[in-house]
Each structure stands twice: as structure tokens, then as C-alpha cells.
Amino acid sequence: MNDHKNTILAVVLSAIVLIVWQYFVGMPQMEKQKQQQAQQQAQQQTQQRQQVPPAPGQQPIPAPAAAPSQPGSAPPVPGQAATPTSAQAATRAAAVGASPRIRVETPSLRGSIALKGGRIDDLSLIKYRETVDPKSPAIVLLSPSGSPEPFYAEFGWVAAAGTTAKLPGPDTVWTQQGSRALGAGEPVTLAYNNGEGLEFRRTIAVDDKYLFTVKDEVANKASAPVSLYPYALISRHGTPQTQGFYILHEGLVGVLGDQNLQEVSYSTIESKKTMAFDVTKAWLGITDKYWAATLLPDPSAHLKARFSSGTLGNTKTYQTDYLLDQQTIAPGASGSANSRLFAGAKEVGVVSQYERDLNIDRFDLLIDWGWFYFITKPLFLVMDYFYRLTGNFGVAILLVTVLIKIVFFPLANKSYASMAKMKAVQPQMVEIRERYATDKVKQQQALMELYKQEKINPLAGCLPIVIQIPVFFALYKVLFVTIEMRHAPFFGWIHDLAAPDPTNLFNLFGLLPFDPSQIPVFGQFLALGIWPIIMGVTMFVQMKLNPSPPDPTQKMIFDWMPLIFTFMLASFPAGLVIYWAWNNSLSVLQQSAIMRKHGAKIELFDNIKALFAKKTETPPPR
């Protein structure tokens, strides 16, 4: 009975591992392939459309006009309107050069602000590159309308019901005043006069990281009062390719007061079209894996916030926006509104600092820490501390593993001690099985009595594995979502701990000039690098440290498990595989010491020898 329980337990654990692998690796890879195919089809359609010249004066189809607002109600925020020329710009550079601009240059950012529309729509993150090669292009975050992938922030005023004043919009050309370029501590000012008595000013400042501060002012020099609503929006045209869809949120995001954290995927907002919120203490935006653009209004401000999706021609569009309370500006008076924009890399320290300094509610959730937040974030902070001491995140992972071993030492010690006791009573267990070979009920009762007498927990060997599961997932999340791990090197051939081991056994570690992982259907199972092999060997040694299970099925499962894990974890981030290999090695040392302390024989070499020894057949009776 006990053997059957152990067999069932082994099968269940194996099934859990397979399900987890499929959830975290298999399904994201399938989703990624689908997105790549969809993106290729969209690009082909775009190229076909670009080959057909538009009719003279043809404009892109605008977003559907909103229904007229009721008297006293808030008007809609401008939709995802675009301001390209009659034909879409062929390149991003052409779109940037299509309008006059103010240069943006800080220690973290390069780009420009369009005088046409006053948008922040051209930003590159100069500290981050597309590949591990430091000479590769910088990451592009924001791009203007007319480029292949528009992504921009816009600020302004919306007229209240009954107000017919001419307001600046996407096609308005602002006049630059003061500084010729926007830099850290060097704001710029834009001005616009509507010719009807309203004068608009926009002052834009930026810090040395990723925070823009936008102050919009309007002076009423007309003879009648005017009622306006300040607004801010972030718009993205086209559905971006997401990474790791099932383990990472990419899309619309925000903490919206009592609505708490909202994570809305692109597909969800496409089906819902609009999600509206009436809140305070809010922030909202659009996030990628490592980068984000988010609106950060004053925490005390009352917002009518919205997530929405639409179409612009054949292109899907996504928008997050908010509307502040109405301001009625009397003749001779002025009004103002302050907004903030975070546009940059989701660095843990920077995001946390903005949360503290600006009193932003749960802004740290911009980084997708996942369900194990209470483990994941502290785990990163400890790793980051060790990184600052050693200068290498790989070394930090090794040190954190040792620390985890120390924390769980009492539980692991108890587990291994119980295993050692079970090993010591193996002769008695064999004797009981032989004595009650035909009566399984009495056999189980006798075994349980033996366990009770010797104070043995028959499931103790599973505890070290169970302990590792939440830490494993938390570490995987840290490696996958934190930008600090991106392109973080270890030693030797590992130049990116967040990427799989680049070596491959099946092309003889680079000696053969082809990539086996690109083979259709089963290529993903042929990405077997050096570190996954090391991990598999350490797991094999740990398994063989224990006596072979008496049940043949259970023995077969445990014999094959290291090989299965080796192939399954091969496509995981190298940092995770290094952690698992190092953890296995420490477990072998720890278990050996504890078993020796309790007088149990270590049968590692005997078990390995038995695995490869030829089975001698008993000659038939004469």
C-alpha cells in the first residue's frame, strides 16, 4: 500500500512539473509563434497598402466621433487620432522629420517633442540596447504618428458642453519659447494663441531618469468665460508583439483607486472596447515587458479615467487617458493643470523612488511581480544587495541559494534525518514485506507501526522538493520580468542570465554550423546547453544518493526524471538553471553530511554502478 502511495505521489509530482512546463514554456512559445505569424501578415498587408498611392487629399479614417455629451457632463477625451500626411511615412526617421521638433537629451533619454501637436512622441532609452552587443541600436520607446509603430503621449484641454472656443489639437503648431532643447533641469515652453482671446502655454520638464512634468496654462483675454477640462492620454497604434503572454502582463495597466490594480490585455480591451473609471489616487498607462509609458496625475486629483480600443483605418489602436475636473476661466483670469509622464525602463529602484517621492499608490506594481509578490520582490531585493557587493548577478544567485539553504536548514535537516532513519531500517522493511507478501493490509499496518516506532516520516523526502517550488517560481519571475536581469552576464559563455544557455549539444556546442532549435515541430526540445546538462547531472547524483525504490514503476520514474528535467529546463533562463544546479549540489553535500551523521550508508556509487550493471539471468531449472 505504501509503495502504491509513493508511486502515485511520484506520478502526481511528474504531472505537475509537466503542466507547469507547458504553462510557462510551451504555451508562451505557441502564443509567440502565433503573434509572429500575425505580425508578418500585418506587415505584408501594410506593404501592399503602401504600394497603392492614396487619392489626393485622402486622410486616414478617424476614430468614431463620440456622442454629444449631456449638459454638465464631462466631454470625451480625444480619441486615437493620427496626424500623418496623405501617405503613411515609410520609416520612423521620416515621420520624426515630418514636423519641427524640440530636442530631448538627458543622461537616460534621447529624442524630441513635436511642435505639431505638442506631443511627447520620440524617445529612445540610451542605456539599453536591443542585444547584448553594446553597439546595437538603443531601445526605441515612443514613436510619432505616421511611423510604423506610433506610440505617444498627449496633453491638452477639452471644451465643456456649450463652449465653442478654438483649442489646440493634434494638428496645432506650437511656438517654442526659451530653451532650445529639453534636458534635465532645463525645461522648455510652448505657446499657442487661438486668435480668439485664449493664450495657451505648455511647460515641459524632465529629470535625469524617465519622469516628464507637464504644466498646461490658459489665459482668458476674451470677454466671456470659458469652461475647459484638462486631459492626458497615451496612445498606441498597432498590436505589439508580446513576450511570455501567460507569465507576464503586457498591455494596459494601472492602479485606479478602489478599483485596485487593473491589468488589461490587448485582446481583452479589443473585446470590451471601453473601460471607464471614476477615481482618485490613480495612475494608468501601457506597459511592455521591460518598458512602460504611464500617466501619473496628482494622487489627490479626481479623474475620469478610461482604457479603450478602436481602429484607425485597418490598424488597431489602444489608449489610456484621463479627464480632470472642469475649470471655468473668467475673463482676465487663467487656469492651469499639472500632469506627469513616466516613459522609460521599469528599473526597480527608480520605480520605487517615484512611488515614495510622488506618493503614487502602489506604483511598484508597474513591475509584474506576480502572485508570489511577497516572495518575488524580497527575493529580488536580496539578490540586488548581493549584486551591489559582488558586481555579478550570477554570483548573487549563488549566494541567495546558500542563504535560502540556511533559512530552510532546520526543515531540510529533519527531512534528511528521517530519510537516513528509513535507510537504516531497510532490512526490517524488506523482512516485513516478505513476511506479509500475500496480505497487503497487514503489511501496511506493520510498516506504519515501524515508522511510528522509529519516528520516520515516509514522505520526508518530498519536502526539499516542495520547499523549492515557490522559490523556483519566484526566481523565474525575477529573471523574467526585472530589467536588471536583462543582459546581465555571468562567467564564460553566459552573457545574459535572463536568456537560455546559448550553447547546444546537438550542434556539438557550435562546431556544426546550424541551429537545431530552429527545426520545425520538435526543435524547441533540441536546445540543450552546457548548464542544463550540468543541472541534469547534479539532479541525477541527488536522486542516486537515496536507495532505489522497491517499486519498479516508482524506480523507473525517478530514474528518468533527471533526463526529463534536463530537456524541460533547457529553454529556461540560464540564471534559473544555474540556481537549480547549484541548489542540487548543495543538497547533495547537505544530505551526505546528515546521513553520515545518523550512521546511514551513502550508496551513491553503488546505485550508479547498479544502474549500469548487467542483469544476470537465473538459469532455468534442469
C-alpha positions as CSV (number, residue, x, y, z in Angstrom):
1,M,0.0,0.0,0.0
2,N,2.8,2.4,0.9
3,D,4.6,1.6,-2.4
4,H,1.5,2.4,-4.3
5,K,1.2,5.7,-2.4
6,N,4.7,6.6,-3.3
7,T,4.2,5.7,-6.9
8,I,1.1,7.8,-7.1
9,L,2.9,10.7,-5.4
10,A,5.8,10.4,-7.9
11,V,3.4,10.4,-10.8
12,V,1.5,13.4,-9.5
13,L,4.7,15.4,-9.0
14,S,5.8,14.5,-12.5
15,A,2.4,15.6,-13.9
16,I,2.6,18.9,-12.0
17,V,6.1,19.5,-13.5
18,L,4.8,18.8,-17.0
19,I,1.8,21.0,-16.6
20,V,4.0,23.8,-15.2
21,W,6.4,23.4,-18.1
22,Q,3.6,23.6,-20.6
23,Y,2.1,26.6,-18.9
24,F,5.3,28.6,-18.6
25,V,7.2,27.5,-21.7
26,G,5.1,25.5,-24.2
27,M,2.0,27.8,-24.3
28,P,4.0,31.1,-24.4
29,Q,6.1,29.7,-27.3
30,M,2.9,28.7,-29.2
31,E,1.4,32.2,-28.5
32,K,4.6,33.8,-29.6
33,Q,4.6,31.9,-32.9
34,K,1.0,32.9,-33.5
35,Q,1.8,36.5,-32.8
36,Q,4.8,36.4,-35.2
37,Q,2.7,35.0,-37.9
38,A,0.0,37.6,-37.3
39,Q,2.7,40.4,-37.3
40,Q,4.1,39.1,-40.6
41,Q,0.7,39.1,-42.2
42,A,0.0,42.6,-40.9
43,Q,3.3,43.8,-42.3
44,Q,2.6,42.3,-45.7
45,Q,-0.8,44.0,-45.7
46,T,0.8,47.3,-44.8
47,Q,3.3,46.9,-47.6
48,Q,0.6,46.2,-50.0
49,R,-1.4,49.2,-48.9
50,Q,1.7,51.4,-49.2
51,Q,2.3,50.2,-52.8
52,V,-1.1,51.7,-53.8
53,P,-0.9,55.6,-53.7
54,P,-3.8,57.3,-52.0
55,A,-6.1,59.7,-53.8
56,P,-5.1,63.3,-53.5
57,G,-6.1,64.7,-50.1
58,Q,-7.1,61.4,-48.8
59,Q,-6.9,61.2,-45.0
60,P,-6.9,58.2,-42.6
61,I,-10.2,57.2,-41.2
62,P,-10.6,59.0,-37.8
63,A,-11.8,57.3,-34.7
64,P,-15.6,57.3,-34.4
65,A,-17.0,60.6,-33.0
66,A,-18.3,60.3,-29.6
67,A,-22.0,61.0,-28.8
68,P,-22.7,64.6,-27.8
69,S,-22.3,65.0,-24.0
70,Q,-25.2,65.9,-21.8
71,P,-25.2,69.4,-20.3
72,G,-23.0,69.4,-17.2
73,S,-21.3,66.1,-18.0
74,A,-17.7,65.6,-18.9
75,P,-16.9,65.6,-22.6
76,P,-14.9,62.7,-24.1
77,V,-11.2,62.7,-24.2
78,P,-9.9,63.0,-27.8
79,G,-9.7,59.6,-29.5
80,Q,-6.7,57.9,-31.2
81,A,-6.4,60.4,-33.9
82,A,-3.4,60.4,-36.2
83,T,-1.7,63.2,-38.0
84,P,0.2,61.7,-40.8
85,T,0.5,63.1,-44.3
86,S,-1.6,61.7,-47.2
87,A,0.6,58.6,-47.2
88,Q,2.0,56.8,-44.2
89,A,5.7,57.6,-43.6
90,A,7.8,54.8,-44.8
91,T,10.2,54.9,-41.8
92,R,10.3,56.2,-38.3
93,A,13.0,58.7,-39.2
94,A,10.8,60.1,-42.0
95,A,7.9,60.5,-39.5
96,V,10.1,62.3,-37.0
97,G,11.5,64.6,-39.7
98,A,8.0,65.5,-40.9
99,S,7.4,68.2,-38.3
100,P,9.5,70.8,-36.4
101,R,10.8,69.5,-33.1
102,I,12.5,70.3,-29.8
103,R,15.4,68.1,-28.9
104,V,15.3,65.9,-25.8
105,E,18.6,65.0,-24.3
106,T,19.2,63.6,-20.8
107,P,21.5,61.0,-19.2
108,S,18.8,58.4,-19.9
109,L,16.9,59.6,-22.9
110,R,17.3,60.9,-26.4
111,G,14.5,62.1,-28.7
112,S,12.3,65.1,-29.4
113,I,9.0,66.7,-28.8
114,A,6.8,67.6,-31.8
115,L,5.9,71.2,-32.1
116,K,2.9,70.0,-34.2
117,G,0.5,68.7,-31.6
118,G,2.9,69.3,-28.7
119,R,3.2,65.6,-28.3
120,I,6.0,63.6,-26.5
121,D,6.4,61.1,-29.2
122,D,10.0,60.4,-29.9
123,L,12.1,58.7,-27.2
124,S,14.9,56.2,-27.1
125,L,16.4,54.7,-24.0
126,I,20.1,55.2,-24.5
127,K,21.2,53.0,-21.6
128,Y,19.6,49.9,-23.1
129,R,20.4,48.2,-26.3
130,E,18.4,45.7,-28.5
131,T,21.0,43.0,-28.0
132,V,24.0,42.2,-25.7
133,D,26.2,44.0,-28.2
134,P,26.8,47.5,-26.8
135,K,27.0,48.8,-30.3
136,S,23.5,47.6,-31.2
137,P,20.7,50.2,-31.6
138,A,19.2,51.8,-28.5
139,I,15.7,50.7,-27.4
140,V,13.0,52.9,-29.0
141,L,10.1,53.5,-26.7
142,L,7.9,56.3,-28.2
143,S,7.3,57.0,-31.9
144,P,5.2,59.6,-33.7
145,S,2.1,59.1,-35.8
146,G,3.0,58.2,-39.4
147,S,5.7,55.9,-38.2
148,P,5.3,52.1,-38.5
149,E,4.5,51.8,-34.7
150,P,3.1,55.0,-33.3
151,F,3.2,55.3,-29.5
152,Y,3.0,58.7,-27.9
153,A,1.7,60.9,-25.0
154,E,-0.6,63.9,-25.5
155,F,-1.8,66.6,-23.2
156,G,-4.3,69.4,-23.6
157,W,-7.8,70.8,-23.0
158,V,-11.3,69.6,-24.0
159,A,-14.2,72.1,-24.3
160,A,-17.1,71.7,-22.0
161,A,-20.6,71.4,-23.4
162,G,-21.7,74.7,-25.0
163,T,-18.1,76.0,-25.3
164,T,-17.1,76.7,-28.9
165,A,-13.6,78.1,-28.3
166,K,-10.8,77.0,-30.6
167,L,-8.5,74.7,-28.7
168,P,-5.0,73.3,-29.6
169,G,-5.2,69.8,-31.1
170,P,-3.0,67.2,-32.9
171,D,-2.5,69.5,-35.9
172,T,-1.8,72.7,-33.9
173,V,1.8,74.0,-34.5
174,W,3.1,75.4,-31.2
175,T,5.7,78.2,-30.9
176,Q,8.8,77.4,-28.9
177,Q,9.9,79.8,-26.2
178,G,13.1,79.8,-24.0
179,S,15.4,76.9,-24.1
180,R,16.2,75.3,-27.4
181,A,16.4,71.8,-26.0
182,L,14.8,69.9,-23.2
183,G,17.3,68.5,-20.7
184,A,17.4,67.5,-17.0
185,G,16.8,70.8,-15.1
186,E,16.3,72.7,-18.4
187,P,12.5,72.9,-19.2
188,V,11.1,74.2,-22.4
189,T,7.9,76.2,-23.0
190,L,5.5,76.0,-25.9
191,A,2.9,78.8,-26.7
192,Y,-0.2,79.0,-28.9
193,N,-2.7,81.8,-29.4
194,N,-6.1,80.8,-30.8
195,G,-6.8,84.3,-32.1
196,E,-10.0,84.5,-30.1
197,G,-8.6,85.7,-26.8
198,L,-7.2,82.4,-25.4
199,E,-3.5,82.1,-24.9
200,F,-2.1,78.6,-24.1
201,R,1.3,77.8,-22.6
202,R,2.8,74.4,-22.0
203,T,5.9,74.0,-19.9
204,I,7.6,70.6,-20.1
205,A,10.4,69.5,-17.7
206,V,12.2,66.2,-17.4
207,D,14.5,64.7,-14.7
208,D,17.7,62.7,-15.2
209,K,15.8,59.5,-15.5
210,Y,12.3,59.0,-17.0
211,L,9.9,61.5,-15.5
212,F,8.3,64.3,-17.5
213,T,6.3,67.1,-15.8
214,V,3.9,68.9,-18.0
215,K,2.1,72.1,-16.9
216,D,-0.6,73.4,-19.2
217,E,-1.9,77.0,-18.7
218,V,-4.5,79.0,-20.4
219,A,-5.1,82.8,-20.1
220,N,-8.5,84.1,-21.0
221,K,-8.3,87.6,-22.6
222,A,-11.7,87.3,-24.2
223,S,-14.9,89.0,-23.0
224,A,-16.7,85.8,-21.9
225,P,-15.8,82.9,-19.5
226,V,-14.7,79.6,-20.9
227,S,-15.1,76.1,-19.4
228,L,-12.4,73.5,-20.1
229,Y,-11.4,70.1,-18.9
230,P,-7.7,69.2,-18.8
231,Y,-6.8,65.8,-20.2
232,A,-3.8,63.5,-20.8
233,L,-3.6,60.4,-22.9
234,I,-1.2,57.7,-24.0
235,S,-2.0,56.1,-27.4
236,R,-0.5,53.2,-29.2
237,H,-1.3,52.2,-32.8
238,G,-0.9,48.6,-33.8
239,T,-0.8,45.5,-31.6
240,P,2.7,45.0,-30.4
241,Q,4.3,41.5,-30.1
242,T,4.1,40.4,-26.5
243,Q,6.6,38.1,-24.8
244,G,5.7,35.3,-22.3
245,F,1.9,36.1,-22.5
246,Y,1.0,33.6,-19.8
247,I,3.5,34.6,-17.2
248,L,3.8,38.3,-17.8
249,H,1.3,41.1,-18.3
250,E,1.9,43.4,-21.3
251,G,-0.8,45.8,-22.2
252,L,-2.9,48.4,-20.4
253,V,-2.2,48.7,-16.7
254,G,-3.0,51.0,-13.8
255,V,-3.9,51.3,-10.1
256,L,-7.3,53.0,-10.1
257,G,-8.2,53.9,-6.6
258,D,-10.6,51.5,-5.0
259,Q,-10.7,49.5,-8.3
260,N,-7.1,48.4,-7.3
261,L,-4.7,47.0,-9.9
262,Q,-6.1,46.7,-13.4
263,E,-4.1,44.6,-15.9
264,V,-6.0,44.5,-19.2
265,S,-4.5,42.7,-22.2
266,Y,-4.8,44.0,-25.7
267,S,-7.2,41.2,-26.7
268,T,-9.4,42.0,-23.6
269,I,-9.7,45.7,-24.4
270,E,-10.4,44.9,-28.0
271,S,-13.5,42.9,-27.0
272,K,-14.6,45.3,-24.3
273,K,-13.9,48.5,-26.4
274,T,-14.0,50.8,-23.3
275,M,-13.5,50.5,-19.6
276,A,-14.3,53.7,-17.6
277,F,-13.3,54.6,-14.0
278,D,-14.3,57.5,-11.7
279,V,-11.5,57.5,-9.2
280,T,-8.8,59.3,-7.2
281,K,-5.3,58.1,-6.2
282,A,-4.8,56.6,-9.7
283,W,-2.2,56.1,-12.3
284,L,-2.5,54.3,-15.7
285,G,-0.6,53.6,-18.9
286,I,0.6,51.0,-21.3
287,T,3.4,48.6,-20.4
288,D,5.8,46.3,-22.2
289,K,8.0,43.6,-20.6
290,Y,10.8,46.0,-19.6
291,W,9.5,49.4,-20.6
292,A,6.4,51.5,-20.0
293,A,4.6,54.8,-20.6
294,T,2.3,55.8,-17.8
295,L,0.3,58.9,-16.7
296,L,0.9,59.9,-13.1
297,P,-1.7,62.6,-12.1
298,D,-1.6,64.2,-8.7
299,P,-2.8,61.5,-6.2
300,S,-5.5,63.8,-4.8
301,A,-6.9,64.7,-8.2
302,H,-10.3,63.4,-9.2
303,L,-10.2,61.5,-12.6
304,K,-12.5,60.2,-15.1
305,A,-10.1,57.6,-16.4
306,R,-10.5,55.2,-19.3
307,F,-9.0,52.2,-21.1
308,S,-10.2,52.0,-24.7
309,S,-9.6,50.4,-28.1
310,G,-10.5,51.4,-31.6
311,T,-9.4,51.3,-35.2
312,L,-7.6,53.8,-37.4
313,G,-8.1,52.5,-41.0
314,N,-7.1,48.9,-40.7
315,T,-4.9,49.4,-37.6
316,K,-6.0,48.6,-34.1
317,T,-5.4,51.3,-31.6
318,Y,-5.2,51.3,-27.8
319,Q,-5.4,54.2,-25.4
320,T,-5.3,55.1,-21.7
321,D,-6.5,58.6,-20.7
322,Y,-8.0,60.7,-18.0
323,L,-10.0,63.8,-17.7
324,L,-9.6,66.2,-14.7
325,D,-12.5,68.3,-13.3
326,Q,-13.9,71.2,-15.2
327,Q,-12.3,74.6,-14.9
328,T,-14.3,77.7,-15.6
329,I,-11.9,80.6,-16.5
330,A,-13.3,84.1,-16.2
331,P,-12.3,87.0,-18.5
332,G,-8.9,88.2,-17.4
333,A,-8.2,85.1,-15.4
334,S,-6.1,82.0,-16.1
335,G,-6.3,78.3,-15.4
336,S,-3.7,75.6,-15.1
337,A,-3.3,71.8,-14.9
338,N,-0.3,69.6,-14.0
339,S,0.4,66.2,-15.4
340,R,3.3,63.8,-15.2
341,L,4.5,61.1,-17.6
342,F,6.7,58.2,-16.8
343,A,8.3,57.0,-20.0
344,G,11.3,54.6,-19.6
345,A,12.7,51.4,-18.3
346,K,11.0,49.7,-15.3
347,E,14.0,49.8,-13.1
348,V,13.0,48.6,-9.6
349,G,14.9,51.3,-7.7
350,V,13.6,54.1,-10.0
351,V,10.0,53.0,-9.9
352,S,10.1,52.6,-6.1
353,Q,11.7,56.1,-5.7
354,Y,8.9,57.7,-7.8
355,E,6.4,55.8,-5.7
356,R,7.9,57.3,-2.5
357,D,8.7,60.8,-3.7
358,L,5.4,61.4,-5.5
359,N,3.2,59.4,-3.1
360,I,1.9,57.3,-6.0
361,D,-0.3,54.4,-4.9
362,R,1.3,51.1,-5.5
363,F,3.4,52.2,-8.4
364,D,5.7,49.3,-7.8
365,L,3.1,47.1,-9.4
366,L,4.1,48.5,-12.7
367,I,6.6,45.7,-12.5
368,D,4.7,42.4,-12.8
369,W,5.8,40.6,-9.6
370,G,3.1,38.0,-10.0
371,W,1.1,36.0,-7.5
372,F,4.2,35.4,-5.4
373,Y,4.7,39.1,-4.8
374,F,5.5,38.6,-1.2
375,I,8.4,36.3,-2.2
376,T,9.4,37.6,-5.6
377,K,10.1,41.2,-4.7
378,P,12.0,40.5,-1.4
379,L,14.0,37.9,-3.3
380,F,15.0,40.4,-5.9
381,L,16.0,43.0,-3.3
382,V,18.3,40.4,-1.6
383,M,19.8,39.5,-5.0
384,D,20.2,43.2,-5.8
385,Y,22.0,43.6,-2.5
386,F,24.5,40.8,-3.2
387,Y,24.9,42.2,-6.8
388,R,26.0,45.5,-5.4
389,L,28.6,43.7,-3.2
390,T,29.9,41.4,-6.0
391,G,29.1,43.1,-9.2
392,N,27.7,40.0,-10.8
393,F,24.1,38.8,-10.7
394,G,25.1,35.2,-11.3
395,V,27.2,35.3,-8.2
396,A,24.3,36.9,-6.4
397,I,22.1,34.0,-7.4
398,L,24.6,31.5,-5.9
399,L,24.8,33.5,-2.7
400,V,21.0,33.8,-2.4
401,T,20.8,30.0,-2.9
402,V,23.1,29.5,0.0
403,L,21.0,31.9,2.1
404,I,17.9,30.0,1.2
405,K,19.6,26.8,2.2
406,I,20.4,28.3,5.6
407,V,16.9,29.6,6.2
408,F,15.3,26.2,5.4
409,F,18.1,24.2,7.1
410,P,16.0,23.0,10.1
411,L,13.3,21.7,7.9
412,A,15.7,20.1,5.4
413,N,17.7,18.6,8.3
414,K,14.6,17.0,9.7
415,S,13.7,15.7,6.3
416,Y,17.1,14.2,5.5
417,A,17.4,12.8,9.1
418,S,14.1,11.0,8.5
419,M,15.4,9.6,5.2
420,A,18.5,8.4,6.9
421,K,16.4,6.6,9.5
422,M,14.3,5.0,6.8
423,K,17.5,3.8,5.1
424,A,18.7,2.3,8.4
425,V,15.5,0.2,8.7
426,Q,15.5,-1.0,5.2
427,P,16.3,-4.6,6.3
428,Q,13.3,-4.6,8.6
429,M,11.1,-3.2,5.9
430,V,12.2,-6.0,3.5
431,E,11.6,-8.6,6.2
432,I,8.0,-7.2,6.8
433,R,7.2,-7.3,3.0
434,E,8.4,-10.9,2.8
435,R,6.5,-11.9,5.9
436,Y,3.2,-10.4,4.7
437,A,3.7,-10.9,1.0
438,T,0.2,-12.2,0.5
439,D,-1.6,-9.8,2.9
440,K,-1.1,-6.2,1.9
441,V,-3.3,-4.8,4.7
442,K,-1.1,-6.4,7.4
443,Q,2.0,-5.5,5.5
444,Q,0.9,-1.8,5.5
445,Q,0.0,-1.9,9.2
446,A,3.3,-3.4,10.1
447,L,5.2,-0.8,8.1
448,M,3.2,2.1,9.7
449,E,4.0,0.6,13.1
450,L,7.7,0.5,12.2
451,Y,7.5,4.2,11.0
452,K,5.8,5.2,14.2
453,Q,8.3,3.3,16.4
454,E,11.3,4.8,14.6
455,K,9.7,8.2,14.3
456,I,10.0,8.2,10.5
457,N,8.0,10.3,8.0
458,P,7.8,8.2,4.8
459,L,7.1,11.4,2.8
460,A,10.0,13.3,4.2
461,G,12.0,13.0,1.0
462,C,9.4,15.1,-0.8
463,L,9.8,18.1,1.5
464,P,13.0,19.5,0.0
465,I,11.4,19.5,-3.5
466,V,8.2,21.1,-2.2
467,I,10.1,23.8,-0.4
468,Q,11.9,24.7,-3.7
469,I,8.7,25.1,-5.8
470,P,7.7,28.7,-4.6
471,V,11.3,29.8,-4.6
472,F,11.8,28.4,-8.1
473,F,8.7,30.2,-9.4
474,A,9.7,33.4,-7.7
475,L,13.3,33.3,-9.1
476,Y,11.9,32.5,-12.5
477,K,9.7,35.6,-12.3
478,V,12.6,37.8,-11.1
479,L,14.7,36.6,-14.0
480,F,11.9,37.1,-16.5
481,V,10.4,40.4,-15.5
482,T,13.1,42.6,-13.9
483,I,15.1,44.7,-16.3
484,E,18.1,44.4,-14.0
485,M,18.5,40.8,-15.1
486,R,18.3,41.7,-18.8
487,H,21.7,41.2,-20.5
488,A,23.2,40.5,-17.1
489,P,26.3,38.4,-17.6
490,F,27.7,35.5,-15.5
491,F,31.0,33.9,-16.5
492,G,32.2,32.3,-19.7
493,W,29.6,31.9,-22.4
494,I,26.7,33.2,-20.3
495,H,26.2,36.8,-21.4
496,D,22.5,37.1,-20.4
497,L,21.2,35.4,-17.3
498,A,17.6,36.1,-18.5
499,A,18.1,34.1,-21.7
500,P,18.6,30.4,-22.2
501,D,22.1,28.9,-22.3
502,P,23.3,29.7,-25.9
503,T,25.3,26.5,-26.3
504,N,23.9,23.4,-27.8
505,L,24.9,19.7,-27.5
506,F,23.2,18.8,-30.8
507,N,25.5,21.0,-32.9
508,L,28.5,20.0,-30.8
509,F,28.5,23.3,-29.0
510,G,28.9,25.4,-32.1
511,L,31.2,23.1,-34.1
512,L,28.4,22.3,-36.6
513,P,27.1,25.4,-38.5
514,F,23.4,25.1,-37.8
515,D,20.8,25.8,-35.0
516,P,18.9,22.6,-34.0
517,S,16.3,24.6,-32.1
518,Q,15.0,26.0,-35.4
519,I,13.9,22.6,-36.6
520,P,10.1,22.6,-37.0
521,V,7.9,20.8,-34.5
522,F,10.5,19.4,-32.1
523,G,13.3,22.0,-32.4
524,Q,12.4,23.5,-29.1
525,F,13.4,20.2,-27.4
526,L,16.8,20.3,-29.0
527,A,18.1,23.4,-27.2
528,L,20.3,21.6,-24.7
529,G,23.2,23.7,-23.4
530,I,26.1,23.1,-21.1
531,W,24.4,24.4,-17.9
532,P,21.2,22.3,-18.4
533,I,23.4,19.3,-18.8
534,I,25.3,20.2,-15.6
535,M,21.9,20.7,-13.9
536,G,20.8,17.2,-15.1
537,V,23.9,15.6,-13.8
538,T,23.6,17.2,-10.3
539,M,19.9,16.1,-10.2
540,F,20.9,12.6,-11.2
541,V,23.5,12.5,-8.4
542,Q,21.0,13.7,-5.9
543,M,18.5,11.1,-6.9
544,K,21.1,8.3,-6.7
545,L,22.1,9.4,-3.2
546,N,19.0,7.7,-2.0
547,P,18.3,4.0,-2.0
548,S,16.5,2.7,-5.1
549,P,12.7,2.5,-4.5
550,P,11.5,-1.1,-4.2
551,D,8.6,-0.5,-6.6
552,P,9.7,-0.9,-10.3
553,T,7.3,1.8,-11.6
554,Q,8.5,4.3,-9.0
555,K,12.1,3.4,-9.7
556,M,11.6,4.0,-13.4
557,I,10.0,7.4,-12.8
558,F,12.9,8.5,-10.6
559,D,15.5,7.2,-13.0
560,W,14.1,9.1,-15.9
561,M,13.2,12.3,-14.0
562,P,16.7,13.9,-14.3
563,L,16.7,13.4,-18.0
564,I,13.2,14.8,-18.4
565,F,14.1,17.8,-16.3
566,T,17.2,18.4,-18.3
567,F,15.3,18.8,-21.5
568,M,12.4,20.7,-19.9
569,L,14.6,23.3,-18.2
570,A,17.0,23.8,-21.2
571,S,14.8,26.6,-22.6
572,F,14.5,28.4,-19.2
573,P,16.7,31.4,-18.4
574,A,20.3,30.4,-17.7
575,G,20.2,32.0,-14.3
576,L,17.4,29.7,-13.2
577,V,19.3,26.6,-14.5
578,I,22.4,27.8,-12.7
579,Y,20.4,28.2,-9.5
580,W,18.9,24.7,-9.8
581,A,22.3,23.0,-10.5
582,W,23.9,24.9,-7.6
583,N,21.0,24.0,-5.3
584,N,21.2,20.4,-6.2
585,S,25.0,20.4,-5.5
586,L,24.4,21.9,-2.1
587,S,21.6,19.5,-1.4
588,V,24.0,16.5,-2.1
589,L,26.6,17.9,0.3
590,Q,24.0,18.6,3.0
591,Q,22.2,15.3,2.6
592,S,25.5,13.3,2.7
593,A,26.6,15.0,5.8
594,I,23.3,14.4,7.6
595,M,23.1,10.8,6.6
596,R,26.6,10.1,7.7
597,K,25.9,11.8,11.0
598,H,23.0,9.4,11.5
599,G,25.1,6.4,10.6
600,A,23.4,5.7,7.3
601,K,25.5,4.3,4.5
602,I,25.8,6.5,1.4
603,E,25.1,4.3,-1.5
604,L,25.7,6.8,-4.3
605,F,28.4,4.9,-6.2
606,D,26.6,1.5,-5.5
607,N,23.4,2.9,-7.0
608,I,25.2,4.3,-10.0
609,K,27.1,1.1,-10.5
610,A,23.8,-0.9,-10.2
611,L,22.2,1.3,-12.9
612,F,24.8,0.3,-15.5
613,A,25.5,-3.3,-14.3
614,K,24.2,-6.1,-16.5
615,K,21.3,-8.0,-15.0
616,T,22.3,-11.7,-14.5
617,E,19.6,-14.0,-15.7
618,T,18.8,-17.0,-13.5
619,P,19.3,-20.2,-15.5
620,P,16.2,-22.3,-16.0
621,P,16.0,-25.4,-13.8
622,R,17.1,-28.7,-15.3
